[in-house]
Amino acid sequence: MKQTALILMVILFTGSAVPAMSNEADRRTSGIILRGSYWQTSNDGFEVTVTDHFFNETMDMGSYGGWITFFSQIGDRSYLECSLGSIGDVHTESNWFLSDEVDVEGLVPFTFGLRYHVLPVRNHSAMQPYITAGGGPYWKVNVHVVDRFLCDEEVNVKSKVKPGMYLGGGVNFEAASWFLLGFDMKYHLVGFDFDDNFSGFEFGMGIGFVWGQ
């Protein structure tokens, strides 16, 4: 009986504490979110292929990136957000000591957008679902390095800035009045071209720190 009563007290305390944290966090007007993300690109996932014939080795990896986002409240449920991210795909080929080839394709988005919280401000819940949309410049960089016979190296760098936009949604869990956990999903349209190899869905999760009244 004592153990049951103790468990019930913990449940009641937790249930009463969550709304309190949510109400306190609702008064926070600004913050920073750090996110890691998986981006569906033409080079999907992580793959390593090793061939023993003539000592050939090939490796493909990528589709993972990171973001830093600053947000500030501009209305009861609306926020202005500014984000800087990066993602890269890496392809390497090695032919014993005869040649090594590295091809890196990266994307650096710098976006501005609006985020709108679906639930009312005083909803007595630590979960805050939202929808978001925005756009900005997407900087594409391609670095190609070829090393032949350990003495002949060629480096070729290409870059291009394309406009783009995103649309998505997510949910934040307010773990404390100053700290939150977040999960989101976005669709990026790079260069307003569905056939661009970086146009696609992005799935992210991260942590945030909030402040202000």
VEXDREN-2710 file (C-alpha; in Angstrom, 1 decimal):
% VEXDREN-2710
k/r/px/py/pz
1/MET/0.0/0.0/0.0
2/LYS/2.8/2.4/0.9
3/GLN/4.5/1.7/-2.5
4/THR/1.2/2.3/-4.4
5/ALA/0.6/5.5/-2.5
6/LEU/4.1/6.7/-3.3
7/ILE/3.7/5.9/-7.0
8/LEU/0.4/7.8/-7.1
9/MET/2.0/10.8/-5.4
10/VAL/4.8/10.8/-8.1
11/ILE/2.2/10.6/-10.9
12/LEU/0.2/13.5/-9.5
13/PHE/3.2/15.6/-8.9
14/THR/4.5/15.0/-12.5
15/GLY/1.1/15.8/-13.9
16/SER/0.9/19.0/-12.0
17/ALA/4.5/20.0/-12.8
18/VAL/4.3/19.6/-16.6
19/PRO/1.6/22.3/-17.0
20/ALA/3.6/24.6/-14.7
21/MET/6.7/24.2/-16.9
22/SER/4.6/24.7/-20.0
23/ASN/3.0/27.9/-18.7
24/GLU/6.4/29.3/-17.6
25/ALA/8.0/28.4/-21.0
26/ASP/5.1/30.0/-22.9
27/ARG/6.3/33.4/-21.6
28/ARG/9.7/32.8/-23.2
29/THR/10.0/34.9/-26.4
30/SER/13.3/33.9/-27.9
31/GLY/15.7/31.0/-28.1
32/ILE/18.3/29.0/-30.0
33/ILE/17.8/25.4/-31.3
34/LEU/20.6/23.0/-32.2
35/ARG/19.5/20.2/-34.6
36/GLY/21.0/17.2/-36.3
37/SER/19.2/16.0/-39.4
38/TYR/18.9/13.3/-42.0
39/TRP/18.3/14.6/-45.5
40/GLN/16.9/12.4/-48.3
41/THR/19.3/13.1/-51.2
42/SER/20.2/11.2/-54.4
43/ASN/23.0/9.6/-52.3
44/ASP/20.7/8.0/-49.8
45/GLY/22.1/6.8/-46.6
46/PHE/25.5/5.2/-45.8
47/GLU/27.1/2.6/-48.0
48/VAL/30.6/1.0/-48.1
49/THR/31.7/-1.3/-50.9
50/VAL/35.1/-3.0/-50.9
51/THR/36.4/-4.9/-53.9
52/ASP/39.6/-7.0/-53.6
53/HIS/40.1/-7.2/-57.3
54/PHE/43.1/-5.0/-58.1
55/PHE/42.7/-3.4/-54.7
56/ASN/39.8/-1.2/-55.6
57/GLU/37.8/0.4/-52.8
58/THR/34.7/2.6/-53.1
59/MET/32.9/4.4/-50.3
60/ASP/29.7/6.5/-50.3
61/MET/28.4/8.3/-47.2
62/GLY/26.3/11.3/-46.5
63/SER/22.8/12.6/-46.1
64/TYR/23.5/13.9/-42.6
65/GLY/23.8/17.5/-41.5
66/GLY/23.3/20.0/-38.7
67/TRP/21.5/23.3/-38.1
68/ILE/21.5/26.2/-35.7
69/THR/18.2/28.2/-35.5
70/PHE/17.4/31.4/-33.8
71/PHE/13.7/32.3/-33.2
72/SER/11.9/35.2/-31.7
73/GLN/8.2/35.7/-30.9
74/ILE/6.3/38.2/-33.1
75/GLY/2.7/37.3/-32.1
76/ASP/0.7/35.2/-29.7
77/ARG/1.4/32.0/-31.6
78/SER/3.8/33.1/-34.3
79/TYR/7.6/33.2/-34.4
80/LEU/10.2/34.5/-36.8
81/GLU/13.1/32.0/-37.3
82/CYS/16.5/32.3/-38.9
83/SER/18.5/29.1/-39.6
84/LEU/22.0/28.2/-40.9
85/GLY/22.6/24.6/-41.8
86/SER/25.0/22.3/-43.7
87/ILE/24.9/18.8/-45.3
88/GLY/27.3/16.9/-47.3
89/ASP/27.7/13.8/-49.5
90/VAL/31.1/12.1/-49.9
91/HIS/32.2/9.7/-52.6
92/THR/35.8/8.2/-52.5
93/GLU/37.5/5.8/-54.9
94/SER/40.9/4.2/-54.2
95/ASN/42.9/2.1/-56.7
96/TRP/45.8/0.8/-54.6
97/PHE/48.7/3.4/-54.9
98/LEU/47.8/4.4/-58.5
99/SER/45.1/6.9/-57.8
100/ASP/42.8/8.3/-55.1
101/GLU/39.6/10.3/-55.9
102/VAL/37.4/12.2/-53.5
103/ASP/34.2/13.9/-54.5
104/VAL/32.4/16.0/-51.9
105/GLU/29.1/17.7/-52.6
106/GLY/27.8/20.0/-49.9
107/LEU/24.8/22.3/-49.3
108/VAL/24.7/25.3/-46.9
109/PRO/21.2/26.8/-46.5
110/PHE/20.7/30.2/-44.9
111/THR/16.9/30.6/-44.5
112/PHE/14.3/32.8/-42.9
113/GLY/10.8/31.7/-42.1
114/LEU/7.7/31.9/-39.9
115/ARG/6.6/29.3/-37.4
116/TYR/3.0/29.1/-36.1
117/HIS/2.1/27.1/-33.0
118/VAL/-1.1/25.2/-33.5
119/LEU/-2.3/25.0/-29.9
120/PRO/-3.4/28.1/-27.8
121/VAL/-0.7/29.7/-25.6
122/ARG/-2.4/28.5/-22.4
123/ASN/-3.1/24.9/-23.4
124/HIS/-1.7/23.3/-20.2
125/SER/0.5/21.0/-22.2
126/ALA/4.3/20.6/-22.5
127/MET/3.9/19.5/-26.1
128/GLN/3.9/22.4/-28.6
129/PRO/3.1/21.3/-32.3
130/TYR/3.7/23.8/-35.0
131/ILE/3.9/24.4/-38.7
132/THR/6.6/26.3/-40.5
133/ALA/7.5/27.8/-43.9
134/GLY/10.3/29.9/-45.3
135/GLY/13.1/30.2/-47.8
136/GLY/16.4/31.8/-48.7
137/PRO/19.7/31.1/-50.5
138/TYR/21.0/27.6/-50.7
139/TRP/24.8/27.5/-51.4
140/LYS/25.9/24.4/-53.2
141/VAL/29.6/23.5/-53.2
142/ASN/31.4/20.7/-55.0
143/VAL/35.0/19.7/-54.3
144/HIS/36.7/17.1/-56.5
145/VAL/40.2/15.9/-55.6
146/VAL/42.3/13.5/-57.7
147/ASP/45.6/12.2/-56.5
148/ARG/47.6/10.1/-59.0
149/PHE/50.8/8.2/-58.3
150/LEU/51.1/10.0/-54.9
151/CYS/52.7/13.0/-56.6
152/ASP/50.2/14.5/-59.0
153/GLU/47.2/16.1/-57.3
154/GLU/44.3/18.0/-58.9
155/VAL/41.7/20.0/-57.0
156/ASN/38.6/21.4/-58.6
157/VAL/36.1/23.5/-56.6
158/LYS/32.7/24.7/-57.9
159/SER/30.0/26.6/-56.1
160/LYS/26.6/28.0/-56.9
161/VAL/24.0/29.9/-55.0
162/LYS/20.4/28.8/-55.6
163/PRO/17.1/30.2/-54.2
164/GLY/14.9/27.8/-52.4
165/MET/12.1/27.3/-49.9
166/TYR/10.9/24.8/-47.3
167/LEU/7.6/23.8/-45.8
168/GLY/7.1/21.5/-42.8
169/GLY/6.1/21.0/-39.2
170/GLY/7.2/19.6/-35.9
171/VAL/6.7/19.5/-32.2
172/ASN/8.6/20.9/-29.2
173/PHE/8.6/19.3/-25.7
174/GLU/9.2/21.8/-23.0
175/ALA/11.3/19.9/-20.5
176/ALA/11.9/23.0/-18.4
177/SER/11.2/26.8/-18.5
178/TRP/14.6/27.3/-20.3
179/PHE/15.1/24.0/-22.1
180/LEU/13.2/22.0/-24.8
181/LEU/13.5/19.0/-27.1
182/GLY/12.3/19.2/-30.6
183/PHE/11.4/16.9/-33.6
184/ASP/10.5/18.2/-37.1
185/MET/10.1/17.3/-40.7
186/LYS/10.6/19.6/-43.7
187/TYR/10.5/19.5/-47.5
188/HIS/13.1/21.6/-49.2
189/LEU/12.7/22.7/-52.8
190/VAL/16.2/23.8/-53.8
191/GLY/16.3/26.0/-56.9
192/PHE/12.5/25.5/-57.0
193/ASP/13.4/22.3/-58.9
194/PHE/12.0/19.0/-57.8
195/ASP/14.7/17.2/-59.8
196/ASP/17.6/18.8/-57.8
197/ASN/19.5/16.2/-56.0
198/PHE/19.1/18.1/-52.7
199/SER/15.3/18.7/-53.1
200/GLY/13.5/16.3/-50.7
201/PHE/12.4/15.6/-47.2
202/GLU/14.6/16.4/-44.1
203/PHE/14.0/14.8/-40.7
204/GLY/15.6/16.5/-37.7
205/MET/15.8/16.4/-33.9
206/GLY/17.5/18.6/-31.4
207/ILE/17.6/20.6/-28.2
208/GLY/16.8/24.3/-27.6
209/PHE/17.5/27.0/-25.0
210/VAL/14.9/29.7/-24.5
211/TRP/14.8/33.0/-22.6
212/GLY/13.0/36.4/-22.5
213/GLN/9.6/37.4/-21.1
END
